[in-house]
Amino acid sequence: MQKTCQRCSSAFSCFANDIAHCACSSIQLSSETKTYLTKTKYDCLCNSCLNEINQLLEKIVQESSSSAFMIECLDFYFEGPHKVMTEYFHIKRGYCCGSGCRHCAYGNA
């Protein structure tokens, strides 16, 4: 079945009804990634997005013990006088605030 990735809008083939033949079954997701995905409103995501999310969470886990501070360009950037929070920040925070953020990592944008 053809689907559109809810994160990046690319088209991909999904075989959720036959998961053994679905391309996503070849990706080894970390336990952190699996936990994160249960908190989102995403249906199926393309392999590229699943890999990116897996890498983001790996980075967050590695850095969580070393930095409690927000880092410009990683956690946020400025757009004029406004501070815009990144997808990285939203995942690191661990929940959706429900405000329709531009870079919502939970499928609510």
DSSP file (Angstrom, degrees, kcal/mol; ACC not computed):
  #  RESIDUE AA STRUCTURE BP1 BP2  ACC     N-H-->O    O-->H-N    N-H-->O    O-->H-N    TCO  KAPPA ALPHA  PHI   PSI    X-CA   Y-CA   Z-CA
    1    1 A M              0   0    0      0, 0.0    13,-3.4     0, 0.0     2,-0.4   0.000 360.0 360.0 360.0 132.7    0.0    0.0    0.0
    2    2 A Q  E     +A   13   0A   0     11,-0.2     2,-0.3     9,-0.1    11,-0.2  -0.642 360.0 174.0 -79.1 132.7    1.3    3.4   -0.9
    3    3 A K  E     -A   12   0A   0      9,-3.0     9,-2.5    -2,-0.4     2,-0.5  -0.888  30.2-125.3-132.7 164.7    1.5    5.9    2.0
    4    4 A T  E     -A   11   0A   0     -2,-0.3     7,-0.2     7,-0.2     2,-0.2  -0.966  33.0-116.3-112.2 126.9    2.8    9.4    2.6
    5    5 A C     >  -     0   0    0      5,-3.1     4,-1.9    -2,-0.5    40,-0.2  -0.417  16.5-147.1 -62.0 128.2    5.2    9.8    5.5
    6    6 A Q  T  4 S+     0   0    0     38,-0.8    -1,-0.2     1,-0.2    39,-0.1   0.609  94.6  47.6 -74.6 -11.6    3.5   12.1    8.1
    7    7 A R  T  4 S+     0   0    0      3,-0.1    -1,-0.2    98,-0.0    38,-0.1   0.857 131.5  10.6 -95.6 -43.4    6.9   13.5    9.1
    8    8 A C  T  4 S-     0   0    0      2,-0.1    -2,-0.2     0, 0.0    37,-0.0   0.480  90.4-126.1-118.3  -5.4    8.5   14.3    5.7
    9    9 A S     <  +     0   0    0     -4,-1.9     2,-0.2     1,-0.2    -3,-0.1   0.621  59.2 142.4  69.2  16.1    5.7   13.9    3.2
   10   10 A S        -     0   0    0     -6,-0.1    -5,-3.1     1,-0.1     2,-0.3  -0.598  52.9-114.9 -85.4 151.8    7.6   11.4    1.0
   11   11 A A  E     +A    4   0A   0     -7,-0.2     2,-0.3    -2,-0.2    -7,-0.2  -0.607  43.0 162.4 -83.5 143.4    5.7    8.5   -0.6
   12   12 A F  E     -A    3   0A   0     -9,-2.5    -9,-3.0    -2,-0.3     2,-0.4  -0.981  40.1-102.8-154.7 162.3    6.7    5.0    0.4
   13   13 A S  E     -A    2   0A   0     -2,-0.3     2,-0.4   -11,-0.2    10,-0.3  -0.767  34.8-166.5 -91.6 132.4    5.3    1.4    0.3
   14   14 A C        +     0   0    0    -13,-3.4     3,-0.1    -2,-0.4     8,-0.1  -0.970  19.1 179.7-122.4 132.1    3.8    0.1    3.5
   15   15 A F    >   +     0   0    0     -2,-0.4     3,-1.9     1,-0.1     6,-0.3  -0.380  25.5 147.8-123.2  52.8    3.0   -3.5    4.3
   16   16 A A  G >  S+     0   0    0      1,-0.3     3,-0.7     2,-0.1    -1,-0.1   0.796  73.8  56.6 -59.6 -29.1    1.7   -3.1    7.8
   17   17 A N  G 3  S+     0   0    0      1,-0.3    -1,-0.3    -3,-0.1     3,-0.1   0.645 118.4  33.3 -76.9 -13.4   -0.7   -6.0    7.2
   18   18 A D  G X  S+     0   0    0     -3,-1.9     3,-2.6     1,-0.1     4,-0.4  -0.542  75.7 172.9-136.6  66.1    2.3   -8.2    6.3
   19   19 A I  G X  S+     0   0    0     -3,-0.7     3,-1.0     1,-0.3     6,-0.3   0.720  71.1  67.0 -56.1 -28.0    5.0   -6.7    8.6
   20   20 A A  G 3  S+     0   0    0      1,-0.3    -1,-0.3    -3,-0.1    -4,-0.1   0.784 108.3  40.2 -64.0 -25.4    7.5   -9.4    7.7
   21   21 A H  G <  S+     0   0    0     -3,-2.6     2,-0.3    -6,-0.3    -1,-0.3   0.352  91.7 108.7-103.8   3.8    7.7   -8.0    4.2
   22   22 A C  S X  S-     0   0    0     -3,-1.0     3,-1.5    -4,-0.4     4,-0.3  -0.643  71.3-132.9 -83.6 138.2    7.5   -4.3    5.2
   23   23 A A  G >  S+     0   0    0    -10,-0.3     3,-1.7    -2,-0.3     4,-0.2   0.809 102.7  66.0 -59.6 -30.8   10.8   -2.4    4.8
   24   24 A C  G >  S+     0   0    0      1,-0.3     3,-1.5     2,-0.2    -1,-0.3   0.745  85.6  71.0 -66.5 -20.9   10.5   -0.9    8.3
   25   25 A S  G <  S+     0   0    0     -3,-1.5    -1,-0.3    -6,-0.3    -2,-0.2   0.661  89.0  63.9 -69.9 -12.8   10.9   -4.3    9.8
   26   26 A S  G <  S+     0   0    0     -3,-1.7     2,-0.5    -4,-0.3    -1,-0.3   0.584  85.6  89.6 -84.0  -9.9   14.6   -4.2    8.7
   27   27 A I  S <  S-     0   0    0     -3,-1.5     2,-0.9    -4,-0.2    24,-0.0  -0.751  71.6-142.4 -92.6 130.1   15.3   -1.2   11.0
   28   28 A Q        -     0   0    0     -2,-0.5     2,-0.3    23,-0.0    -3,-0.1  -0.808  21.0-160.8 -91.9 106.2   16.4   -1.9   14.5
   29   29 A L        -     0   0    0     -2,-0.9    22,-0.1     1,-0.1    21,-0.0  -0.675  16.0-121.6 -88.0 139.2   14.8    0.7   16.7
   30   30 A S     >  -     0   0    0     -2,-0.3     4,-2.3     1,-0.1     5,-0.2  -0.292  26.4-110.2 -70.3 163.1   16.2    1.5   20.1
   31   31 A S  H  > S+     0   0    0      1,-0.2     4,-2.3     2,-0.2     5,-0.2   0.858 121.6  55.3 -63.8 -33.5   13.9    1.1   23.1
   32   32 A E  H  > S+     0   0    0      2,-0.2     4,-2.6     1,-0.2    -1,-0.2   0.902 107.8  48.6 -64.5 -40.6   14.0    4.9   23.5
   33   33 A T  H  > S+     0   0    0      2,-0.2     4,-2.8     1,-0.2    -2,-0.2   0.916 110.9  49.9 -65.6 -42.9   12.7    5.2   19.9
   34   34 A K  H  X S+     0   0    0     -4,-2.3     4,-1.4     2,-0.2    -2,-0.2   0.917 112.6  47.3 -62.0 -43.0   10.0    2.7   20.4
   35   35 A T  H  X S+     0   0    0     -4,-2.3     4,-0.6     2,-0.2     3,-0.3   0.928 112.3  50.0 -63.7 -45.3    8.8    4.5   23.6
   36   36 A Y  H >< S+     0   0    0     -4,-2.6     3,-1.7     1,-0.2     4,-0.4   0.932 107.1  54.4 -58.3 -47.4    8.9    7.9   21.8
   37   37 A L  H >< S+     0   0    0     -4,-2.8     3,-1.1     1,-0.3    -1,-0.2   0.808 100.3  60.3 -61.2 -29.9    6.9    6.6   18.9
   38   38 A T  H 3< S+     0   0    0     -4,-1.4    -1,-0.3    -3,-0.3    -2,-0.2   0.724 102.2  54.6 -68.9 -18.9    4.1    5.4   21.2
   39   39 A K  T << S+     0   0    0     -3,-1.7    -1,-0.2    -4,-0.6    -2,-0.2   0.523  98.4  82.2 -89.0  -7.1    3.7    9.0   22.4
   40   40 A T  S <  S-     0   0    0     -3,-1.1    67,-0.2    -4,-0.4    66,-0.1  -0.441  75.3-133.6 -97.1 169.4    3.2   10.4   18.8
   41   41 A K        +     0   0    0     65,-2.0    66,-0.1    -2,-0.1     2,-0.1   0.246  64.8 128.0 -99.5   9.5    0.2   10.6   16.6
   42   42 A Y        -     0   0    0     -5,-0.2     3,-0.1     1,-0.1    -2,-0.1  -0.376  42.3-164.6 -68.2 143.1    2.2    9.2   13.6
   43   43 A D        -     0   0    0      1,-0.4     2,-0.3    -2,-0.1    -1,-0.1   0.627  68.0 -15.5 -86.8-110.8    0.8    6.2   11.7
   44   44 A C        -     0   0    0    -40,-0.1   -38,-0.8   -30,-0.0    -1,-0.4  -0.749  67.0-158.4 -94.8 145.6    3.6    4.8    9.5
   45   45 A L        -     0   0    0     -2,-0.3   -40,-0.1   -40,-0.2   -21,-0.1  -0.899  24.4-104.0-119.9 152.3    6.8    6.6    8.8
   46   46 A C     >  -     0   0    0     -2,-0.3     4,-2.3     1,-0.1     5,-0.2  -0.263  34.8-108.5 -69.0 162.1    9.3    6.1    6.0
   47   47 A N  H  > S+     0   0    0      1,-0.2     4,-2.6     2,-0.2     5,-0.2   0.855 118.1  57.9 -61.4 -36.0   12.6    4.3    6.7
   48   48 A S  H  > S+     0   0    0      1,-0.2     4,-2.3     2,-0.2    -1,-0.2   0.934 109.5  43.8 -60.6 -46.3   14.5    7.6    6.3
   49   49 A C  H  > S+     0   0    0      2,-0.2     4,-2.9     1,-0.2     5,-0.2   0.895 111.6  53.4 -67.1 -40.3   12.5    9.2    9.1
   50   50 A L  H  X S+     0   0    0     -4,-2.3     4,-2.3     1,-0.2    -2,-0.2   0.918 111.3  46.7 -60.7 -42.0   12.7    6.2   11.3
   51   51 A N  H  X S+     0   0    0     -4,-2.6     4,-2.3     2,-0.2    -2,-0.2   0.915 112.4  49.7 -65.1 -42.7   16.5    6.2   10.9
   52   52 A E  H  X S+     0   0    0     -4,-2.3     4,-2.7     2,-0.2    -2,-0.2   0.921 112.2  47.5 -61.7 -44.5   16.7    9.9   11.6
   53   53 A I  H  X S+     0   0    0     -4,-2.9     4,-2.7     2,-0.2     5,-0.2   0.912 110.4  52.4 -63.2 -42.8   14.5    9.6   14.7
   54   54 A N  H  X S+     0   0    0     -4,-2.3     4,-1.9    -5,-0.2    -1,-0.2   0.917 112.2  45.8 -58.3 -44.2   16.6    6.7   16.0
   55   55 A Q  H  X S+     0   0    0     -4,-2.3     4,-2.3     2,-0.2    -2,-0.2   0.892 111.0  52.6 -67.5 -40.5   19.7    8.8   15.5
   56   56 A L  H  X S+     0   0    0     -4,-2.7     4,-2.5     1,-0.2    -2,-0.2   0.935 111.3  46.5 -59.4 -46.3   18.2   11.8   17.2
   57   57 A L  H  X S+     0   0    0     -4,-2.7     4,-2.6     1,-0.2    -1,-0.2   0.863 109.5  54.1 -67.4 -34.4   17.2    9.8   20.2
   58   58 A E  H  X S+     0   0    0     -4,-1.9     4,-2.1    -5,-0.2    -1,-0.2   0.927 111.1  46.3 -62.2 -43.9   20.6    8.2   20.4
   59   59 A K  H  X S+     0   0    0     -4,-2.3     4,-2.3     2,-0.2    -2,-0.2   0.903 111.9  51.0 -64.6 -42.1   22.2   11.6   20.5
   60   60 A I  H  X S+     0   0    0     -4,-2.5     4,-1.8     1,-0.2    -2,-0.2   0.912 110.3  49.0 -62.5 -43.6   19.7   12.8   23.1
   61   61 A V  H  X S+     0   0    0     -4,-2.6     4,-0.5     1,-0.2    -1,-0.2   0.912 112.9  47.8 -63.0 -42.5   20.4    9.8   25.3
   62   62 A Q  H  < S+     0   0    0     -4,-2.1     3,-0.3     1,-0.2     4,-0.2   0.877 119.8  37.9 -65.8 -38.1   24.2   10.4   25.0
   63   63 A E  H >X S+     0   0    0     -4,-2.3     4,-1.8     1,-0.2     3,-0.9   0.629  93.1  86.0 -90.3 -14.2   23.9   14.1   25.8
   64   64 A S  H 3< S+     0   0    0     -4,-1.8    -1,-0.2     1,-0.3    -2,-0.1   0.827  93.4  44.6 -61.1 -32.2   21.2   14.0   28.4
   65   65 A S  T 3< S+     0   0    0     -4,-0.5    -1,-0.3    -3,-0.3    -2,-0.1   0.695 115.6  47.8 -83.8 -17.2   23.7   13.4   31.2
   66   66 A S  T <4 S+     0   0    0     -3,-0.9     2,-0.4     1,-0.2    -2,-0.2   0.687 113.5  34.9 -98.9 -18.4   26.2   16.0   30.1
   67   67 A S     <  +     0   0    0     -4,-1.8    -1,-0.2     1,-0.1    -4,-0.0  -0.947  36.4 169.0-146.2 122.5   24.0   19.1   29.4
   68   68 A A        +     0   0    0     -2,-0.4     2,-0.2    -3,-0.1    -1,-0.1   0.419  64.8  93.0-100.7  -2.4   20.9   20.5   31.1
   69   69 A F  S    S-     0   0    0      1,-0.0     2,-0.3     0, 0.0    -2,-0.0  -0.603  80.4-113.6 -94.0 151.7   21.2   23.7   29.1
   70   70 A M        -     0   0    0     -2,-0.2     2,-0.5     5,-0.0    -2,-0.1  -0.653  28.3-147.1 -82.3 140.2   19.6   24.6   25.8
   71   71 A I    >>> -     0   0    0     -2,-0.3     4,-3.3     6,-0.0     3,-1.4  -0.932  17.3-117.8-114.2 125.7   22.0   25.0   22.9
   72   72 A E  B 345S+b   76   0B   0     -2,-0.5     5,-0.2     1,-0.2     0, 0.0  -0.344 100.0  16.9 -61.5 140.8   21.2   27.5   20.1
   73   73 A C  T 345S+     0   0    0      3,-4.2    -1,-0.2     1,-0.1     4,-0.1   0.061 128.6  54.9  80.2 -20.0   20.9   25.8   16.7
   74   74 A L  T <45S+     0   0    0     -3,-1.4    15,-0.4     2,-0.2    14,-0.3   0.823 125.2  15.1-101.2 -53.0   20.4   22.4   18.4
   75   75 A D  T  <5S-     0   0    0     -4,-3.3    11,-2.5     1,-0.3     2,-0.3   0.752 135.6  -7.4 -91.7 -29.0   17.5   23.1   20.7
   76   76 A F  E   < -bC  72  85B   0     -5,-1.0    -3,-4.2     9,-0.3     2,-0.3  -0.974  52.7-157.4-158.3 166.6   16.3   26.4   19.3
   77   77 A Y  E     - C   0  84B   0      7,-2.0     7,-3.4    -2,-0.3     2,-0.4  -0.960  27.9-109.6-145.1 162.5   17.0   29.2   16.8
   78   78 A F  E     - C   0  83B   0     -2,-0.3     2,-0.5     5,-0.2     5,-0.2  -0.794  20.9-174.0 -98.3 136.5   15.9   32.8   16.5
   79   79 A E  E >  S- C   0  82B   0      3,-2.9     3,-1.8    -2,-0.4    -2,-0.0  -0.894  73.4 -52.9-124.4  97.2   13.5   34.0   13.8
   80   80 A G  T 3  S-     0   0    0     -2,-0.5     0, 0.0     1,-0.3     0, 0.0  -0.558 122.0 -21.5  64.4-131.9   13.5   37.7   14.3
   81   81 A P  T 3  S+     0   0    0      0, 0.0     2,-0.3     0, 0.0    -1,-0.3   0.485 120.9  97.6 -85.2  -1.1   12.7   38.3   18.0
   82   82 A H  E <   -C   79   0B   0     -3,-1.8    -3,-2.9     2,-0.0     2,-0.6  -0.696  67.1-139.8 -97.0 138.7   11.1   34.9   18.4
   83   83 A K  E     -C   78   0B   0     -2,-0.3     2,-0.5    -5,-0.2    -5,-0.2  -0.848  20.0-159.6 -92.1 123.0   12.8   31.8   19.8
   84   84 A V  E     -C   77   0B   0     -7,-3.4    -7,-2.0    -2,-0.6     2,-0.3  -0.919  10.5-137.6-109.3 123.0   11.7   28.7   17.7
   85   85 A M  E     -C   76   0B   0     -2,-0.5    18,-0.4    -9,-0.2    -9,-0.3  -0.586  19.8-133.6 -82.1 139.8   12.1   25.3   19.3
   86   86 A T     >  -     0   0    0    -11,-2.5     4,-2.0    -2,-0.3     5,-0.1  -0.340  23.9-106.5 -87.6 168.5   13.5   22.5   17.1
   87   87 A E  H  > S+     0   0    0      1,-0.2     4,-2.5     2,-0.2     5,-0.2   0.893 121.8  58.9 -58.5 -40.1   12.3   18.9   16.7
   88   88 A Y  H  > S+     0   0    0    -14,-0.3     4,-2.6     1,-0.2    -1,-0.2   0.923 105.3  48.2 -55.3 -47.7   15.3   17.9   18.8
   89   89 A F  H  > S+     0   0    0    -15,-0.4     4,-2.6   -14,-0.2    -1,-0.2   0.924 110.5  51.2 -60.0 -45.5   14.2   20.0   21.7
   90   90 A H  H  X>S+     0   0    0     -4,-2.0     4,-1.4     1,-0.2     5,-0.6   0.897 112.4  45.3 -63.1 -40.9   10.6   18.6   21.5
   91   91 A I  H  <5S+     0   0    0     -4,-2.5     3,-0.2     1,-0.2    -1,-0.2   0.929 113.2  50.7 -66.1 -43.9   11.9   15.0   21.6
   92   92 A K  H  <5S+     0   0    0     -4,-2.6    -2,-0.2    -5,-0.2    -1,-0.2   0.866 104.8  57.4 -62.0 -37.1   14.3   15.8   24.4
   93   93 A R  H  <5S-     0   0    0     -4,-2.6    -1,-0.2    -5,-0.2    -2,-0.2   0.877 102.9-139.5 -63.6 -36.6   11.5   17.5   26.4
   94   94 A G  T  <5 +     0   0    0     -4,-1.4     2,-0.3    -3,-0.2    -3,-0.1   0.473  64.0  53.2  97.2   2.1    9.6   14.2   26.2
   95   95 A Y  S   <S-     0   0    0     -5,-0.6     2,-0.4     0, 0.0    -1,-0.1  -0.987  77.8-105.7-159.8 164.3    6.0   15.3   25.6
   96   96 A C        -     0   0    0     -2,-0.3     8,-0.0   -57,-0.2    -5,-0.0  -0.815  14.9-157.5 -96.6 134.4    3.8   17.4   23.4
   97   97 A C        -     0   0    0     -2,-0.4    -1,-0.1     1,-0.0     0, 0.0   0.605  34.8-126.9 -85.7 -11.7    2.5   20.7   24.8
   98   98 A G  S    S+     0   0    0      1,-0.1    -2,-0.0     3,-0.0     6,-0.0   0.664  74.0 122.1  77.8  16.3   -0.4   20.7   22.3
   99   99 A S  S    S-     0   0    0      0, 0.0    -1,-0.1     0, 0.0    10,-0.0   0.414  82.2-112.9 -92.5   2.3    0.3   24.3   21.1
  100  100 A G        -     0   0    0      1,-0.1     9,-0.1     2,-0.0     4,-0.0   0.890  44.6-163.7  70.2  39.2    0.7   23.3   17.4
  101  101 A C    >   -     0   0    0      1,-0.1     3,-1.6     2,-0.1    -1,-0.1  -0.189  25.9-120.4 -58.9 146.7    4.5   24.1   17.4
  102  102 A R  T 3  S+     0   0    0      1,-0.3    -1,-0.1   -17,-0.0     7,-0.1   0.872 112.9  34.1 -56.1 -41.4    6.2   24.5   14.0
  103  103 A H  T 3  S+     0   0    0    -18,-0.4    -1,-0.3   -17,-0.1   -13,-0.2  -0.152  82.3 166.8-109.7  37.3    8.6   21.6   14.7
  104  104 A C    <   -     0   0    0     -3,-1.6     3,-0.5     1,-0.2     5,-0.2  -0.304  23.4-161.7 -55.5 129.5    6.3   19.4   16.7
  105  105 A A  S    S+     0   0    0      1,-0.2    -1,-0.2   -19,-0.1    -9,-0.1   0.301  80.8  65.7 -95.4   7.8    7.9   16.0   17.1
  106  106 A Y  S    S-     0   0    0    -66,-0.1   -65,-2.0   -65,-0.1    -1,-0.2   0.242 113.2-102.3-118.2  12.3    4.6   14.3   18.0
  107  107 A G  S    S+     0   0    0     -3,-0.5    -2,-0.1   -67,-0.2   -67,-0.0   0.724  91.3 111.4  78.9  22.1    2.6   14.7   14.9
  108  108 A N              0   0    0      1,-0.1    -3,-0.1    -7,-0.1    -1,-0.0   0.302 360.0 360.0-110.0   8.2    0.4   17.6   16.1
  109  109 A A              0   0    0     -5,-0.2    -1,-0.1    -9,-0.1    -4,-0.0   0.499 360.0 360.0 -76.0 360.0    1.7   20.4   13.9
